[in-house]
Every structure is written in C-alpha cells, then in structure tokens.
Amino acid sequence: MRKALRWLLALTVFIGTLSTAGAATAAPSAASGPTDIKDRLLAIPGISLVQEKPYPGYRYFVLNFTQPVDHRHPDRGTFQQRITVLHKDVSRPTVFYTSGYNVSTTPSRREPTQIVDGNQVSLEYRFFTPSRPDPADWSKLDIWQAASDQHSVYEALKPVYGANWLATGGSKGGMTATYYERFYPRDMDGVVAYVAPNDVVNNEDSAYDRFFAKVGTKECRDRLNAVQREALVRRTSLEEKYARYAADNGYTFDTIGGLDRAYEAVVLDYVWGFWQYSLLKDCDSIPADAAHAADDAIWDSVDTISGFSAYTDQGLETYTPYYYQAGTQLGAPTIHFPYIERELVRYGYQPPRNFVPRSIPMRFQPDAMRDVDTWVRHHATHMLFVYGQNDPWGSERFRLGAGARDSYVFTAPGLNHGANVAGLVPDQKALATARILQWAGVASPAVRSDPSAAKPLARHDARLDAGAVEREPGLRP
C-alpha cells in the first residue's frame, strides 16, 4: 500500500513538473508578441506611427509619443511629442539624440551612432512645434520636464532595445543630454555632449570678451570688426534696404520692438556668428576694406553670417521655446564691442525677454545652472564633453571636478561649433572612441586593452552621417 502511495505521489509530482516545464517553455512565446520592429514599436502604449521611410540597411520611423504636460501631475493633460527611430537591430546599442530644438524627419546618424553601429532614437524638444501642448502652459517648459520626457521615452523603448544606451546632442542638445544625466543618472550607460555651453552665472560673461580678443588671427579679427562697425556707421542707408527687404518678404518686428532693434541685433551677431559657423580659412570671404566696400558687400556679408530674417517675428517664432528657456534657466551671453564707438551701439546685446512675446511670462531661476554644474563636477560618470577651439560657446563650458569618474573634456583644435570626436588630436580621438565603444558595451578585447585600436564600427555614409554643424540663425547655441 505504501509503495502504491509512493508511486502515485511520484506520478503526481512528475506530471506537475511536466506542466510547469511546458508553461515555462510556452511563456516566452506567448509574451514575445509581434516580431516585426514596426509592430513591436506600435505595440508600446502611447506610440503611434506618422510615417515609415526607407533607408538601406535600416528601418526608419517617424512616431508620436504621448507625454504628460506636467510629469509631476500626469493626470493634468497630455501632448504628442515627435520622435524618430533609426532601427538597426534590437541587439545593437542605442543612441538617444536630441538637438534641443525640432527633430528632423529625414534619416540621419549622429557620430556616436556611427561609432557604435547602433540604433538611434531622436527626440523633439517639448514646446517646439508640433511637440507643443495646446493650450501651452509655458511654466511647464523647463529642463526637468524635458529630462523627464527623455526618461519616459527611454522606459518605453528599453524593453525593445535592451542593449546599452548612450545620450548625445550638440550645443543645446549637448546641454539637454547633460541635464538628462543629472536628473536620471541611472538611465544611460554614457553621455557624449558636443559643444555644450554652461552659463553658471548669467551676469558674469567676461570669458566671452577674452575669447573674442584672441580668437583666430589679428588680421581676421580686424576684418570682421571693421565690417560690423561699418554696418552700424551705414545704419541709415542699410536700414532703408532692410525695410524694403522686410516688406518684400512680409516680415514684421512686433516682438523685438521695431526694425531698428532688429537691425542692430543682426549686426551685433556678426562676429559671433562667423566664429560659431566658419573656420579661420573663411576669413578670405570677408570684405578686406570695409570702409570702402559697397553697401551691398556689407549687407551680403552680414546677411550670409547673421541672417537679416533672424529677429523678425517670423524668424523668432520657431525659436520662442529656446529664448524662453534662455530667459528663465539657461542664461544668455552678453559681450562688449571696444572697437565700436559707444554712440553707434544703441541697445547692445538684448536679453531673451526681448525675443519672446510679452504675453508669455518669464522669471529667471539663477540656481538651475549652478545645480547642474555642481552635479557634473562632483558626480559625472561616463561623460564626454567635446568643444571646438574657435567656438564662442565654449568660452563657458562644463568642467570636471574631483568627484568625476571615467569622464573627459576635450577640445578640437581649430574647429568651430561643429567640433566632434573625429576632429580631436589623434590620442584623444582614439581614447574618446574607445570610451564610447566601452560605454556602449561593444568594445573589442583589443580596444579594451589598447584604446589606439579604436575605430568607428560602421562605415561612413555621406547621406546618413551628419557632418556639418547644425546652423541656427541668430545668437543661439
């Protein structure tokens, strides 16, 4: 009888084991869901498809993602935020990119994406259209809310893209990647921030004046300064040309407060704009004898570099979110013009408040950048900052303190606001590439033992790889 009971008990246990094993085997199949990447993305709550665009070797999707207007109170409304996904393979690392402005819907690949041969998720910054809540509560446009946008997207996509993630961006996008790391330091495996300004004390901007006193060569500085001054000397005749230009294009000047203010703002951006977007060799394109140059030569040079549409209502409208942030948290530079007679400069560098409609309230928060700067100095881990030697925005930059770990600040000689890893001196280029590969989890044993062996894993694609600096008209990072 005991034998029979023991046999029956054993049989029951055996059958239970089989059932459990069968359930365990079946579970992944039931839970795996769709296998096509588009179906997997669209199965994520809050994601909807705008369009899919073909590109050889990739799948490229333009998507909307439902975000709360206020991450502290997610029940108080949502909006649709635009994202794009350049899909390579779910087993590859993913680069999370933002420019800090609008997102392009044309397939492109940022430098870290090429280095790691990975996927790329690109995010449009909140309040840049079409990623703007309606109605727009501008108090919900701050660096924490934007970082929380990235965190939400990461949490939604991480189950699909399970390998390592890196955050990246250039200029305002580099700032954005840094702020994201400050508020959500456990999300990313590394950060590559390009040419990211760091205006810790908004009212102290002497670093910019020192930069412009020595950048490039004296001959180039003198040419640029002379053209800028001459544009102010000829203010009356060139403003007449500006008025015709505005009328022909339907431009207005209500936000900044008039054509005269807009004209001076464009002219005062001239020297800064040259060094931000041009190289020393481009000085040959600047009129050599400004005092005897034709009006059209002065106009064309200023328009090419600064853009006379920048401070029109129509030019400012796209960038209202940036100027709002500059006037509430990010800060904005002010420089002086010792080579221009005081009576020629009526307004000087105007504050961001002048570039935002008065219907939008603004109040500056001086502690926002101090907090980020302190955090980077003491807690940066797996962070790489790349600057250009001749880029004005690098005058106030991120620096590392004793608390930083496996983090670096490198400067590319002779480069401007488009500085990148490829432009670094050889040993820094190799080290930066090796660390990016390591943080992404794809460094080979050879690279781990010898950083000089590090090279991008994907071949260069002239159409896909964004090599040139993203030009933002007006004084914007």
C-alpha positions in Angstrom: 0.0 0.0 0.0 2.8 2.4 0.9 4.5 1.5 -2.4 1.3 2.4 -4.3 1.0 5.7 -2.5 4.7 6.5 -3.1 4.2 5.6 -6.8 1.1 7.8 -7.0 2.8 10.7 -5.3 5.8 10.4 -7.7 3.5 10.3 -10.7 1.7 13.5 -9.5 5.0 15.3 -9.0 6.2 14.2 -12.4 3.0 15.4 -14.1 3.3 18.7 -12.2 6.9 19.1 -13.3 5.9 18.4 -16.9 3.1 21.0 -16.7 5.5 23.6 -15.2 8.1 23.0 -17.8 5.6 23.2 -20.5 4.3 26.5 -19.1 7.8 27.8 -18.8 8.5 26.9 -22.4 5.3 28.4 -23.7 5.6 31.6 -21.7 8.2 33.3 -23.9 6.2 32.5 -27.0 3.1 34.0 -25.5 4.9 37.0 -24.1 7.1 37.7 -27.1 4.3 39.3 -29.1 5.0 40.7 -32.6 8.4 40.2 -34.2 8.4 42.9 -36.8 10.1 46.0 -35.4 7.3 48.3 -36.5 4.7 46.1 -34.9 6.8 46.0 -31.7 7.1 49.8 -31.6 3.4 50.3 -32.2 2.5 47.8 -29.5 4.1 50.2 -26.9 1.4 52.2 -25.2 1.4 55.9 -26.3 3.2 55.4 -29.6 1.6 56.0 -32.9 3.0 56.0 -36.4 3.4 59.1 -38.5 5.3 57.5 -41.4 8.0 55.0 -42.2 10.7 56.0 -44.6 13.0 53.5 -46.4 16.8 53.7 -46.0 19.3 50.9 -47.0 20.3 48.8 -44.0 17.9 50.4 -41.6 14.2 50.9 -40.8 13.3 54.5 -40.2 10.1 55.6 -38.3 8.6 59.0 -37.6 6.4 58.5 -34.5 4.3 60.3 -32.0 4.7 59.6 -28.3 2.1 60.6 -25.7 3.7 62.6 -22.9 2.1 64.3 -19.8 2.2 68.1 -20.0 3.4 68.0 -16.4 5.4 65.0 -15.2 4.7 65.9 -11.6 0.9 65.7 -12.3 0.5 63.3 -15.2 -3.3 63.4 -14.8 -3.4 67.1 -15.9 -3.3 66.6 -19.7 -1.1 65.2 -22.4 0.5 66.2 -25.7 2.0 64.4 -28.6 5.8 64.5 -28.8 7.6 63.7 -32.1 10.3 61.1 -32.1 12.1 59.2 -34.8 13.7 55.7 -34.7 16.6 54.7 -36.9 16.4 50.9 -36.4 19.4 48.7 -37.0 18.9 45.7 -34.8 17.5 45.2 -31.3 20.7 43.5 -30.3 22.8 46.7 -31.0 23.3 49.6 -28.6 21.0 52.6 -28.9 22.0 56.3 -29.1 19.4 58.7 -27.7 19.8 62.0 -29.6 18.2 65.5 -29.3 19.2 68.8 -30.9 17.3 70.6 -28.2 15.1 72.0 -30.9 12.9 70.5 -33.6 13.6 66.9 -34.7 14.4 66.2 -38.4 12.3 63.7 -40.1 15.0 62.8 -42.6 17.1 59.8 -41.8 20.4 60.8 -40.3 23.0 59.3 -38.0 25.0 61.1 -35.3 28.6 60.5 -34.7 28.2 58.1 -31.7 25.6 56.1 -33.7 28.2 55.5 -36.4 30.9 54.7 -33.8 28.9 52.0 -32.1 27.0 50.9 -35.3 23.7 51.1 -33.4 20.1 52.3 -33.4 19.2 55.9 -32.9 16.2 57.4 -31.2 15.8 61.1 -31.8 13.5 63.3 -29.7 12.0 66.7 -30.5 12.3 69.1 -27.5 9.0 69.9 -25.8 7.2 73.1 -27.0 8.9 73.1 -30.4 6.1 72.6 -32.8 4.5 70.2 -33.4 5.5 68.9 -30.0 3.7 71.6 -28.1 0.8 71.3 -25.7 -2.4 73.1 -26.6 -3.0 75.3 -24.7 0.6 76.0 -24.0 1.4 76.4 -20.3 4.9 77.8 -20.6 5.7 77.2 -17.0 6.0 73.5 -17.9 8.9 74.2 -20.2 12.0 73.6 -18.0 15.0 71.3 -18.0 13.5 68.8 -15.5 10.3 68.4 -17.5 12.4 67.9 -20.7 14.6 65.3 -19.0 11.5 63.5 -17.8 10.3 63.4 -21.4 13.5 61.6 -22.3 13.1 59.3 -19.3 9.6 58.3 -20.4 10.7 57.5 -23.9 13.7 55.5 -22.6 11.5 53.5 -20.3 9.0 52.8 -23.1 11.7 51.7 -25.6 14.2 49.9 -23.3 12.2 46.6 -23.4 12.6 46.6 -27.2 16.2 47.9 -27.3 17.7 46.0 -24.4 21.4 46.7 -25.0 23.3 49.7 -23.7 22.1 53.3 -24.3 24.1 56.5 -24.8 22.7 60.0 -24.8 24.1 62.6 -27.1 23.4 66.0 -28.7 25.2 69.1 -30.0 25.0 72.6 -28.5 21.6 72.9 -26.9 21.3 69.2 -27.5 24.6 68.6 -25.6 23.1 70.7 -22.7 20.0 68.6 -22.9 21.9 65.3 -22.7 23.8 66.6 -19.7 20.6 67.7 -17.9 19.0 64.4 -18.6 22.0 62.6 -17.0 21.9 65.0 -14.0 18.2 64.2 -13.3 18.2 60.5 -14.4 21.7 59.2 -13.9 20.7 55.6 -13.9 19.2 55.6 -17.4 22.2 56.0 -19.7 25.4 54.0 -19.9 27.2 57.0 -21.2 26.8 60.6 -22.4 28.6 62.3 -25.4 27.9 66.1 -25.2 29.1 68.2 -28.1 29.9 72.0 -27.7 27.6 72.3 -24.7 27.5 75.8 -23.2 27.4 76.1 -19.4 26.4 79.6 -18.2 26.6 79.1 -14.5 26.5 82.8 -13.5 24.3 84.6 -16.1 25.5 88.1 -15.3 29.3 87.3 -15.5 30.3 86.9 -19.2 33.8 88.2 -19.3 35.0 84.8 -20.7 33.4 85.7 -24.0 35.2 89.1 -24.2 38.5 87.3 -23.5 37.7 84.8 -26.3 37.0 87.4 -28.9 40.2 89.3 -28.1 42.4 86.4 -29.1 40.5 84.0 -31.4 41.9 83.3 -34.8 44.4 85.9 -36.1 44.6 89.7 -35.7 44.1 90.1 -39.4 40.9 88.1 -39.4 39.6 89.8 -36.2 40.3 93.2 -37.7 38.4 92.4 -40.9 35.3 91.1 -39.0 35.3 94.0 -36.6 35.6 96.5 -39.4 32.6 95.1 -41.3 30.5 95.0 -38.1 31.4 98.6 -37.3 30.7 99.8 -40.9 27.3 98.2 -40.8 26.5 100.5 -37.9 28.1 103.5 -39.5 25.9 103.0 -42.5 22.8 102.3 -40.4 20.5 104.8 -42.2 21.1 103.5 -45.8 21.2 99.8 -44.8 18.1 100.1 -42.7 16.3 101.5 -45.8 17.4 98.4 -47.6 16.2 96.3 -44.6 12.8 97.9 -44.7 12.4 97.0 -48.4 13.6 93.5 -47.7 11.1 93.1 -44.9 8.2 94.5 -47.0 9.1 92.2 -49.9 9.0 89.2 -47.6 6.2 90.1 -45.3 8.4 90.4 -42.2 7.3 92.3 -39.1 9.1 93.4 -35.9 6.4 93.5 -33.2 8.2 91.1 -30.7 11.6 92.8 -30.7 10.0 96.3 -30.8 10.9 97.6 -34.2 13.1 97.4 -37.3 16.0 99.4 -35.7 16.3 97.0 -32.8 16.2 94.0 -35.1 18.8 95.6 -37.4 21.3 96.2 -34.6 20.7 92.7 -33.2 21.6 91.1 -36.5 24.7 93.3 -36.9 26.0 92.6 -33.4 25.6 88.8 -34.0 28.0 89.1 -37.0 31.4 88.4 -35.4 30.0 85.8 -33.1 28.2 84.1 -35.9 31.3 83.9 -38.0 33.3 82.1 -35.4 30.4 79.9 -34.5 29.9 78.5 -38.0 33.1 79.4 -40.0 36.7 78.4 -40.0 39.8 80.6 -40.0 40.3 80.0 -43.7 36.9 81.5 -44.4 38.2 85.0 -43.4 39.2 85.3 -47.1 35.4 85.7 -47.8 35.1 88.8 -45.5 35.5 92.2 -47.2 39.1 93.3 -46.7 38.5 97.1 -46.8 35.1 97.6 -45.2 35.3 101.4 -45.2 35.4 101.5 -49.0 33.2 98.5 -49.7 29.8 98.9 -51.4 26.7 98.9 -49.3 25.7 95.6 -51.0 29.0 94.0 -50.0 28.5 94.9 -46.3 24.8 93.8 -46.4 25.6 90.5 -48.1 28.4 89.6 -45.7 26.2 90.4 -42.6 23.2 88.6 -44.1 25.2 85.5 -45.0 26.6 85.2 -41.5 23.9 86.6 -39.2 20.8 86.4 -41.4 18.5 89.5 -41.6 15.4 87.4 -41.0 16.6 86.2 -37.6 14.9 88.8 -35.5 11.7 89.3 -37.4 8.6 88.0 -35.8 8.6 85.2 -38.3 12.2 84.3 -37.6 11.8 84.4 -33.9 8.6 82.4 -33.7 10.2 79.0 -34.3 12.7 79.6 -31.5 10.4 81.0 -28.9 10.9 77.9 -26.7 14.7 78.5 -26.8 14.5 82.1 -25.9 12.0 81.4 -23.1 14.5 78.9 -21.6 17.4 81.2 -22.0 15.5 83.8 -20.1 14.3 81.5 -17.4 17.0 78.9 -16.7 19.8 78.6 -19.3 21.1 82.1 -19.3 22.4 84.1 -22.3 25.7 85.8 -23.1 26.5 89.4 -23.2 29.6 90.8 -24.9 31.2 94.2 -25.4 32.5 95.9 -28.5 35.5 98.0 -27.6 36.3 98.7 -31.3 33.0 100.4 -31.9 32.2 103.9 -30.8 29.6 103.9 -28.0 27.2 106.2 -29.9 26.9 103.6 -32.7 25.6 100.9 -30.4 22.1 101.8 -29.2 20.9 98.6 -27.5 23.8 96.2 -27.1 23.2 92.5 -26.8 19.5 92.3 -26.0 18.1 90.0 -23.3 16.0 86.9 -24.2 12.9 88.7 -22.8 13.0 90.9 -26.0 12.7 87.9 -28.2 9.6 86.3 -26.5 6.1 87.7 -26.9 5.1 89.7 -23.9 2.0 87.6 -23.4 4.3 84.8 -22.1 5.5 85.5 -18.5 9.2 84.9 -17.7 11.2 84.8 -14.5 14.9 83.8 -14.3 15.9 81.0 -12.0 19.6 81.5 -11.1 20.0 78.2 -9.3 19.2 76.0 -12.2 22.6 76.0 -14.0 24.5 76.1 -10.7 22.8 72.9 -9.7 23.7 71.1 -13.0 27.3 72.5 -12.9 27.8 71.3 -9.3 26.4 67.9 -10.1 28.7 67.4 -13.2 31.8 68.5 -11.2 31.1 66.0 -8.4 29.1 63.2 -10.0 29.9 62.9 -13.7 30.4 59.3 -14.7 30.9 58.1 -18.2 30.5 61.6 -19.7 32.5 63.0 -22.6 32.4 66.8 -23.5 33.8 67.9 -26.8 34.4 71.5 -27.7 35.8 73.5 -30.6 38.8 75.7 -30.0 37.3 78.6 -32.1 33.7 78.2 -31.0 32.5 81.2 -28.9 30.0 79.0 -27.0 32.9 77.0 -25.5 34.0 80.1 -23.5 31.7 79.0 -20.7 31.9 75.2 -20.7 31.4 72.2 -18.5 34.4 71.3 -16.3 35.1 68.2 -14.2 35.9 68.1 -10.5 37.4 65.6 -8.2 34.2 63.6 -8.0 34.0 62.8 -11.7 34.7 59.2 -12.8 35.7 58.0 -16.3 34.7 61.4 -17.8 36.6 63.7 -20.1 36.6 67.3 -21.6 38.4 67.5 -24.9 38.9 70.5 -27.3 39.2 70.0 -31.1 42.0 72.4 -32.4 40.8 75.0 -34.9 37.2 73.8 -35.0 34.0 75.7 -34.5 30.5 74.8 -33.3 30.7 71.7 -35.3 33.5 70.1 -33.3 33.4 66.3 -33.0 35.4 63.3 -31.9 36.8 63.0 -35.4 38.4 66.4 -35.1 40.3 65.7 -31.9 44.1 65.2 -31.9 44.9 61.5 -32.5 45.4 60.3 -29.0 42.3 62.0 -27.7 40.3 60.8 -30.7 41.3 57.2 -30.0 40.6 57.5 -26.3 37.2 59.1 -26.9 36.2 56.5 -29.4 37.4 53.7 -27.1 35.4 55.0 -24.2 32.2 55.4 -26.4 32.6 51.8 -27.5 33.2 50.6 -24.0 30.2 52.5 -22.6 28.0 51.1 -25.4 29.2 47.6 -24.5 30.7 46.9 -27.9 34.4 47.4 -27.4 36.5 44.5 -28.6 39.2 42.9 -26.4 41.8 44.7 -28.5 40.2 48.1 -27.9 39.8 47.4 -24.2 43.5 46.7 -23.8 44.7 49.4 -26.3 42.5 52.4 -27.0 44.6 53.4 -30.0 42.9 50.4 -31.8 39.5 52.1 -31.5 37.7 53.0 -34.7 34.0 53.5 -35.6 32.2 50.2 -36.2 30.1 51.5 -39.1 31.4 52.7 -42.4 30.9 56.4 -43.2 27.7 57.1 -45.2 27.8 60.5 -46.8 24.0 60.8 -46.9 23.3 59.4 -43.5 26.1 60.8 -41.3 25.5 64.4 -40.2 28.9 66.0 -40.5 28.2 69.7 -40.7 27.3 71.9 -37.8 23.5 72.5 -37.5 23.1 76.2 -38.2 20.7 78.1 -36.1 20.2 81.7 -37.3 20.7 84.3 -34.7 22.6 84.0 -31.5 21.6 80.6 -30.4 23.6 77.5 -29.3 
